Amino acid sequence: MSKKLAVLLSSVMFFALTTGSAFAADAVATGGWFGTEKATKYFAYFLALGLAVYGGTQGQSKAAAVALEGIARNPSAADKIQTPMILALALMESLVIFALISTFLV
């Protein structure tokens, strides 16, 4: 199993387990939590959040690696590479934060 797949599966399992324990009070009140529409909805939300975070980190790491490689090959182009890289990293991070906020709001 590749390292990326292992990280993805472990994050999905983490969100699935923490979602179940976070709403334990509802489970006691209704007599059962798993298999309900609410459980499926929360699992889907946190799965989407996990995928968004995974994709964002992969994109950021690739962008930073390519930018640093470009700077290493041509140090005089550092100014032209650094500013767009920082802008791209900020936009990628804002998408991940948007996914986090929208998951918790829903």
N, CA, C and O of each residue as an XYZ file, in Angstrom:
424
protein
N       0.847     -1.168      0.000
C       0.000      0.000      0.000
C       0.893      1.231      0.000
O       1.863      1.309      0.755
N       0.561      2.183     -0.845
C       1.385      3.385     -0.924
C       1.151      4.274      0.293
O       0.139      4.161      0.984
N       2.098      5.145      0.532
C       2.016      6.027      1.694
C       0.841      6.995      1.571
O       0.181      7.299      2.565
N       0.578      7.479      0.361
C      -0.527      8.413      0.159
C      -1.864      7.748      0.459
O      -2.735      8.346      1.092
N      -2.021      6.508      0.001
C      -3.271      5.795      0.246
C      -3.441      5.494      1.725
O      -4.556      5.553      2.243
N      -2.357      5.173      2.409
C      -2.425      4.902      3.838
C      -2.830      6.152      4.616
O      -3.617      6.073      5.559
N      -2.293      7.301      4.222
C      -2.660      8.557      4.883
C      -4.130      8.874      4.629
O      -4.840      9.288      5.546
N      -4.589      8.688      3.412
C      -5.978      8.963      3.075
C      -6.926      8.059      3.863
O      -7.917      8.532      4.420
N      -6.627      6.776      3.908
C      -7.492      5.850      4.637
C      -7.478      6.111      6.132
O      -8.516      6.005      6.785
N      -6.331      6.446      6.682
C      -6.280      6.725      8.117
C      -7.029      8.009      8.456
O      -7.658      8.087      9.511
N      -6.976      9.014      7.592
C      -7.727     10.236      7.876
C      -9.232      9.999      7.762
O     -10.006     10.564      8.535
N      -9.653      9.173      6.810
C     -11.079      8.841      6.697
C     -11.547      8.087      7.935
O     -12.623      8.365      8.464
N     -10.743      7.136      8.395
C     -11.123      6.382      9.593
C     -11.144      7.288     10.816
O     -12.014      7.145     11.675
N     -10.199      8.216     10.908
C     -10.167      9.138     12.034
C     -11.433      9.987     12.088
O     -12.051     10.120     13.144
N     -11.817     10.559     10.948
C     -13.014     11.396     10.932
C     -14.275     10.572     11.182
O     -15.214     11.059     11.810
N     -14.307      9.344     10.703
C     -15.473      8.498     10.943
C     -15.603      8.167     12.422
O     -16.708      8.174     12.965
N     -14.488      7.877     13.076
C     -14.538      7.535     14.499
C     -14.831      8.740     15.369
O     -15.590      8.630     16.331
N     -14.247      9.894     15.055
C     -14.495     11.070     15.876
C     -15.901     11.607     15.673
O     -16.469     12.196     16.592
N     -16.469     11.421     14.508
C     -17.837     11.877     14.275
C     -18.809     11.099     15.144
O     -19.740     11.676     15.705
N     -18.605      9.810     15.258
C     -19.500      8.984     16.066
C     -19.456      9.345     17.533
O     -20.495      9.365     18.193
N     -18.271      9.632     18.061
C     -18.179      9.946     19.481
C     -18.595     11.386     19.770
O     -18.975     11.697     20.899
N     -18.532     12.261     18.786
C     -18.888     13.660     19.011
C     -20.382     13.836     19.242
O     -20.798     14.786     19.906
N     -21.188     12.938     18.706
C     -22.630     13.059     18.831
C     -23.213     11.913     19.643
O     -24.283     11.392     19.329
N     -22.496     11.528     20.690
C     -22.940     10.415     21.518
C     -24.211     10.770     22.294
O     -25.011      9.883     22.592
N     -24.409     12.036     22.624
C     -25.606     12.430     23.363
C     -26.860     12.193     22.525
O     -27.888     11.769     23.054
N     -26.785     12.461     21.227
C     -27.915     12.193     20.349
C     -28.198     10.701     20.262
O     -29.353     10.291     20.149
N     -27.156      9.893     20.314
C     -27.330      8.454     20.206
C     -28.076      7.903     21.415
O     -28.912      7.009     21.285
N     -27.769      8.437     22.575
C     -28.452      7.973     23.778
C     -29.914      8.385     23.742
O     -30.787      7.618     24.148
N     -30.186      9.592     23.257
C     -31.556     10.094     23.241
C     -32.427      9.353     22.232
O     -33.605      9.111     22.497
N     -31.874      8.994     21.094
C     -32.681      8.371     20.050
C     -32.616      6.854     20.066
O     -33.366      6.198     19.343
N     -31.739      6.287     20.871
C     -31.662      4.842     20.960
C     -30.727      4.207     19.951
O     -30.631      2.980     19.918
N     -30.045      4.961     19.144
C     -29.097      4.415     18.175
C     -28.668      5.487     17.209
O     -29.458      6.349     16.824
N     -27.420      5.431     16.821
C     -26.898      6.495     15.979
C     -26.494      5.999     14.613
O     -26.732      6.675     13.612
N     -25.890      4.834     14.553
C     -25.371      4.353     13.282
C     -26.498      3.895     12.378
O     -27.483      3.319     12.839
N     -26.348      4.152     11.103
C     -27.353      3.756     10.128
C     -28.443      4.786      9.921
O     -29.350      4.569      9.118
N     -28.373      5.888     10.619
C     -29.384      6.922     10.455
C     -28.959      7.886      9.356
O     -27.815      7.878      8.903
N     -29.890      8.699      8.950
C     -29.594      9.689      7.910
C     -28.589     10.727      8.410
O     -27.738     11.197      7.655
N     -28.701     11.073      9.686
C     -27.792     12.054     10.266
C     -26.354     11.518     10.286
O     -25.408     12.253     10.004
N     -26.204     10.255     10.617
C     -24.866      9.655     10.647
C     -24.251      9.642      9.255
O     -23.067      9.935      9.092
N     -25.044      9.307      8.266
C     -24.547      9.285      6.889
C     -24.156     10.677      6.434
O     -23.146     10.856      5.752
N     -24.957     11.661      6.812
C     -24.664     13.042      6.428
C     -23.351     13.518      7.049
O     -22.516     14.095      6.354
N     -23.162     13.286      8.330
C     -21.932     13.715      8.984
C     -20.721     12.962      8.446
O     -19.649     13.543      8.276
N     -20.888     11.684      8.180
C     -19.774     10.922      7.610
C     -19.379     11.487      6.253
O     -18.192     11.608      5.949
N     -20.361     11.830      5.443
C     -20.064     12.395      4.120
C     -19.382     13.753      4.243
O     -18.457     14.047      3.486
N     -19.821     14.581      5.182
C     -19.211     15.898      5.360
C     -17.754     15.771      5.777
O     -16.883     16.447      5.229
N     -17.493     14.904      6.746
C     -16.130     14.788      7.222
C     -15.250     14.036      6.230
O     -14.038     14.250      6.200
N     -15.827     13.178      5.436
C     -15.064     12.554      4.360
C     -14.669     13.607      3.323
O     -13.535     13.612      2.842
N     -15.589     14.483      2.985
C     -15.282     15.566      2.045
C     -14.211     16.490      2.618
O     -13.332     16.947      1.887
N     -14.278     16.764      3.904
C     -13.260     17.601      4.536
C     -11.897     16.919      4.486
O     -10.891     17.560      4.185
N     -11.863     15.634      4.775
C     -10.598     14.905      4.720
C      -9.999     14.905      3.328
O      -8.790     15.067      3.167
N     -10.835     14.726      2.331
C     -10.344     14.747      0.947
C      -9.857     16.142      0.549
O      -8.863     16.275     -0.166
N     -10.561     17.185      1.014
C     -10.134     18.549      0.694
C      -8.784     18.864      1.335
O      -7.921     19.476      0.706
N      -8.608     18.450      2.570
C      -7.342     18.694      3.254
C      -6.221     17.904      2.587
O      -5.117     18.413      2.397
N      -6.515     16.664      2.236
C      -5.505     15.836      1.575
C      -5.094     16.451      0.233
O      -3.904     16.547     -0.069
N      -6.060     16.857     -0.554
C      -5.756     17.470     -1.848
C      -5.008     18.786     -1.703
O      -4.095     19.080     -2.475
N      -5.403     19.575     -0.709
C      -4.724     20.859     -0.482
C      -3.277     20.680     -0.072
O      -2.403     21.403     -0.551
N      -3.013     19.730      0.807
C      -1.631     19.515      1.226
C      -0.781     18.951      0.092
O       0.390     19.306     -0.041
N      -1.362     18.077     -0.722
C      -0.614     17.548     -1.853
C      -0.290     18.659     -2.857
O       0.822     18.718     -3.383
N      -1.257     19.531     -3.118
C      -1.035     20.645     -4.034
C       0.000     21.622     -3.512
O       0.853     22.094     -4.264
N      -0.075     21.926     -2.220
C       0.880     22.862     -1.643
C       2.291     22.298     -1.649
O       3.251     23.008     -1.947
N       2.412     21.036     -1.322
C       3.759     20.457     -1.290
C       4.365     20.392     -2.689
O       5.559     20.634     -2.863
N       3.540     20.066     -3.685
C       4.052     20.009     -5.057
C       4.430     21.410     -5.556
O       5.460     21.579     -6.210
N       3.601     22.408     -5.251
C       3.901     23.779     -5.684
C       5.182     24.297     -5.038
O       6.006     24.927     -5.700
N       5.344     24.029     -3.750
C       6.553     24.488     -3.071
C       7.789     23.768     -3.596
O       8.840     24.385     -3.769
N       7.671     22.471     -3.850
C       8.819     21.712     -4.351
C       9.250     22.198     -5.728
O      10.441     22.357     -5.996
N       8.272     22.433     -6.599
C       8.600     22.892     -7.950
C       9.192     24.303     -7.917
O      10.129     24.606     -8.656
N       8.640     25.158     -7.059
C       9.171     26.523     -6.971
C      10.599     26.520     -6.420
O      11.461     27.239     -6.925
N      10.846     25.719     -5.395
C      12.194     25.664     -4.846
C      13.183     25.051     -5.831
O      14.347     25.449     -5.881
N      12.717     24.088     -6.609
C      13.581     23.512     -7.638
C      13.917     24.553     -8.708
O      15.049     24.618     -9.186
N      12.927     25.360     -9.075
C      13.175     26.422    -10.051
C      14.136     27.458     -9.531
O      14.987     27.946    -10.275
N      14.015     27.807     -8.255
C      14.939     28.775     -7.657
C      16.346     28.183     -7.572
O      17.335     28.891     -7.766
N      16.431     26.882     -7.282
C      17.750     26.246     -7.190
C      18.425     26.198     -8.556
O      19.647     26.321     -8.642
N      17.661     26.025     -9.606
C      18.253     25.981    -10.949
C      18.644     27.362    -11.457
O      19.623     27.514    -12.187
N      17.858     28.377    -11.056
C      18.135     29.734    -11.536
C      17.907     30.712    -10.380
O      16.818     31.271    -10.257
N      18.909     30.925     -9.540
C      18.737     31.794     -8.374
C      18.349     33.232     -8.711
O      17.746     33.913     -7.882
N      18.680     33.700     -9.899
C      18.337     35.074    -10.249
C      16.837     35.241    -10.496
O      16.344     36.369    -10.508
N      16.109     34.155    -10.691
C      14.666     34.229    -10.918
C      13.862     34.054     -9.634
O      12.647     33.858     -9.682
N      14.528     34.123     -8.503
C      13.840     33.885     -7.227
C      12.711     34.888     -6.992
O      11.649     34.514     -6.494
N      12.928     36.149     -7.343
C      11.887     37.156     -7.132
C      10.658     36.891     -7.996
O       9.529     37.107     -7.558
N      10.879     36.428     -9.213
C       9.763     36.163    -10.124
C       9.017     34.879     -9.765
O       7.858     34.713    -10.146
N       9.655     33.987     -9.052
C       9.026     32.717     -8.691
C       8.358     32.800     -7.322
O       7.287     32.228     -7.119
N       8.982     33.505     -6.384
C       8.525     33.493     -4.996
C       7.151     34.132     -4.815
O       6.307     33.574     -4.115
N       6.913     35.276     -5.423
C       5.637     35.966     -5.234
C       4.444     35.170     -5.767
O       3.458     35.027     -5.044
N       4.486     34.647     -6.996
C       3.353     33.829     -7.445
C       3.187     32.544     -6.636
O       2.067     32.066     -6.459
N       4.303     31.977     -6.140
C       4.199     30.770     -5.323
C       3.467     31.063     -4.019
O       2.596     30.293     -3.613
N       3.806     32.154     -3.368
C       3.144     32.505     -2.105
C       1.668     32.791     -2.343
O       0.828     32.403     -1.530
N       1.338     33.460     -3.437
C      -0.054     33.717     -3.780
C      -0.808     32.411     -4.028
O      -1.934     32.239     -3.560
N      -0.185     31.498     -4.762
C      -0.827     30.206     -5.033
C      -1.016     29.403     -3.752
O      -2.056     28.769     -3.569
N      -0.027     29.420     -2.864
C      -0.166     28.705     -1.589
C      -1.294     29.300     -0.745
O      -2.042     28.565     -0.101
N      -1.414     30.610     -0.750
C      -2.487     31.253      0.016
C      -3.856     30.881     -0.546
O      -4.793     30.647      0.216
N      -3.980     30.824     -1.864
C      -5.259     30.446     -2.466
C      -5.597     28.984     -2.181
O      -6.754     28.657     -1.917
N      -4.607     28.113     -2.231
C      -4.858     26.701     -1.901
C      -5.300     26.553     -0.457
O      -6.228     25.800     -0.161
N      -4.643     27.264      0.438
C      -5.006     27.175      1.851
C      -6.393     27.756      2.100
O      -7.125     27.258      2.956
N      -6.762     28.795      1.369
C      -8.097     29.370      1.561
C      -9.185     28.385      1.130
O     -10.262     28.360      1.727
N      -8.923     27.586      0.117
C      -9.899     26.569     -0.282
C     -10.069     25.508      0.796
O     -11.184     25.048      1.042
N      -8.977     25.119      1.438
C      -9.064     24.137      2.517
C      -9.816     24.725      3.709
O     -10.633     24.040      4.324
N      -9.550     25.972      4.034
C     -10.256     26.619      5.141
C     -11.732     26.776      4.802
O     -12.584     26.615      5.676
N     -12.049     27.086      3.551
C     -13.444     27.163      3.126
C     -14.140     25.807      3.293
O     -15.287     25.754      3.737
N     -13.470     24.739      2.949
C     -14.044     23.396      3.128
C     -14.272     23.111      4.611
O     -15.294     22.530      4.976
N     -13.345     23.507      5.457
C     -13.492     23.295      6.904
C     -14.696     24.067      7.439
O     -15.523     23.514      8.164
N     -14.788     25.328      7.083
C     -15.890     26.157      7.585
C     -17.223     25.666      7.069
O     -18.185     25.585      7.833
N     -17.305     25.334      5.786
C     -18.575     24.874      5.237
C     -18.983     23.533      5.829
O     -20.176     23.273      5.987
N     -18.024     22.677      6.160
C     -18.355     21.405      6.801
C     -18.949     21.629      8.177
O     -19.940     20.994      8.537
N     -18.357     22.519      8.947
C     -18.881     22.747     10.285
C     -20.182     23.542     10.284
O     -20.987     23.400     11.204
N     -20.399     24.366      9.281
C     -21.655     25.112      9.222
C     -22.839     24.216      8.832
O     -23.965     24.430      9.281
N     -22.572     23.230      8.008
C     -23.651     22.341      7.585
C     -23.933     21.375      8.697
O     -24.812     20.522      8.566
